[in-house]
Amino acid sequence: MSASRKERKYVRVPLPKGMLVAWEHSGIRMVSQVGVIALGGLFIPTPQPPPSGDVIRLVLELPGGDVRARARVRDSRPGHGMGIEFTAMAQDARARLTRLMKILTRI
C-alpha cells in the first residue's frame, strides 16, 4: 500500500444498484442514490454537492426501519458527488446500519 493512500476506519461497500437516501442542506431537500456505504458515512453521487465542511441531515430507508443522521460533507466534487461522515445518529439507527453492514460484507 502506498504511503499516500488513506487508511480507512470502516469497510466500504459499493452499491451498484444504489439505495435511496433523502438528504437536506440549507432547507433544500434532495433524494439521491447511495454509491458507497460504510459505518462511518456514505458517498452520494449528486451533480451539485454542498461544500466540504457543511452539515446535512439524511434519512436512509433500511429493512427494519429508517436511519436518520446528521453528517458533515468531508469531500465535495461538483459534477461527481460528495463523501459524508456521520456525526450524530440514534443508537437504534446505528444498530440497524451495523446489521446491514454485516450482511453486505458477508456477500
C-alpha positions as CSV (number, residue, x, y, z in Angstrom):
1,M,0.0,0.0,0.0
2,S,1.4,3.4,-0.9
3,A,2.1,5.9,1.8
4,S,-0.3,8.5,0.2
5,R,-3.3,6.1,0.4
6,K,-5.6,6.9,3.3
7,E,-6.3,4.3,5.9
8,R,-10.0,3.7,6.3
9,K,-11.6,3.1,9.7
10,Y,-14.6,1.2,8.2
11,V,-15.1,-1.2,5.4
12,R,-16.7,0.5,2.3
13,V,-19.2,-1.4,0.2
14,P,-20.1,-0.1,-3.3
15,L,-23.8,-0.3,-4.1
16,P,-24.0,-0.6,-7.9
17,K,-27.8,-0.7,-7.9
18,G,-27.9,2.0,-5.3
19,M,-30.0,2.6,-2.3
20,L,-32.0,5.8,-1.9
21,V,-31.1,8.5,0.6
22,A,-33.1,11.6,1.3
23,W,-30.9,14.5,2.4
24,E,-31.3,18.1,3.3
25,H,-28.9,21.0,3.1
26,S,-29.8,24.7,3.7
27,G,-33.5,24.0,3.6
28,I,-33.3,22.2,0.2
29,R,-34.4,18.6,0.2
30,M,-32.9,16.1,-2.3
31,V,-33.1,12.3,-3.0
32,S,-30.1,10.5,-4.4
33,Q,-28.8,7.0,-4.7
34,V,-26.0,5.9,-2.4
35,G,-22.9,4.9,-4.3
36,V,-20.9,3.6,-1.4
37,I,-21.9,2.8,2.2
38,A,-19.8,2.3,5.3
39,L,-20.4,2.5,9.1
40,G,-18.7,5.9,9.1
41,G,-20.5,7.5,6.2
42,L,-21.6,7.4,2.5
43,F,-20.6,8.5,-0.9
44,I,-23.6,10.2,-2.5
45,P,-23.5,10.9,-6.3
46,T,-25.0,14.3,-7.0
47,P,-24.2,16.9,-9.6
48,Q,-24.1,19.9,-7.1
49,P,-22.9,18.7,-3.7
50,P,-22.7,21.1,-0.8
51,P,-19.2,22.4,0.0
52,S,-16.8,20.4,2.2
53,G,-17.4,21.2,5.9
54,D,-21.1,21.8,5.5
55,V,-23.6,19.8,7.6
56,I,-26.5,17.8,6.1
57,R,-29.4,15.8,7.5
58,L,-30.3,12.5,5.9
59,V,-32.7,9.5,6.0
60,L,-31.8,6.1,4.7
61,E,-34.6,3.5,4.4
62,L,-33.3,0.2,5.6
63,P,-35.1,-3.1,6.4
64,G,-36.4,-2.8,9.9
65,G,-36.6,1.0,9.9
66,D,-35.1,4.3,8.9
67,V,-31.7,5.6,9.7
68,R,-31.8,9.3,10.5
69,A,-28.5,11.0,10.9
70,R,-26.6,14.3,10.8
71,A,-23.4,14.3,8.7
72,R,-20.6,16.5,7.6
73,V,-19.5,16.8,4.0
74,R,-15.9,15.6,4.0
75,D,-15.2,15.6,0.2
76,S,-17.2,17.6,-2.3
77,R,-16.7,17.1,-6.0
78,P,-19.0,19.2,-8.2
79,G,-20.4,17.1,-11.1
80,H,-19.5,13.9,-9.2
81,G,-20.8,13.8,-5.7
82,M,-19.9,14.0,-2.0
83,G,-18.4,11.9,0.7
84,I,-20.1,12.4,4.0
85,E,-19.2,11.4,7.6
86,F,-21.9,10.6,10.1
87,T,-21.7,12.9,13.1
88,A,-24.9,12.1,15.0
89,M,-27.2,9.1,14.9
90,A,-29.6,7.4,17.4
91,Q,-28.5,4.2,19.0
92,D,-31.2,2.1,17.3
93,A,-30.4,3.6,13.9
94,R,-26.7,2.7,14.4
95,A,-27.7,-0.8,15.3
96,R,-29.8,-1.1,12.0
97,L,-26.8,0.2,10.0
98,T,-24.4,-2.2,11.7
99,R,-26.7,-5.2,10.9
100,L,-26.9,-4.1,7.3
101,M,-23.1,-3.8,7.0
102,K,-22.6,-7.2,8.5
103,I,-24.9,-8.7,5.8
104,L,-23.3,-6.7,3.0
105,T,-19.7,-7.6,4.0
106,R,-20.6,-11.3,4.1
107,I,-21.6,-11.4,0.5
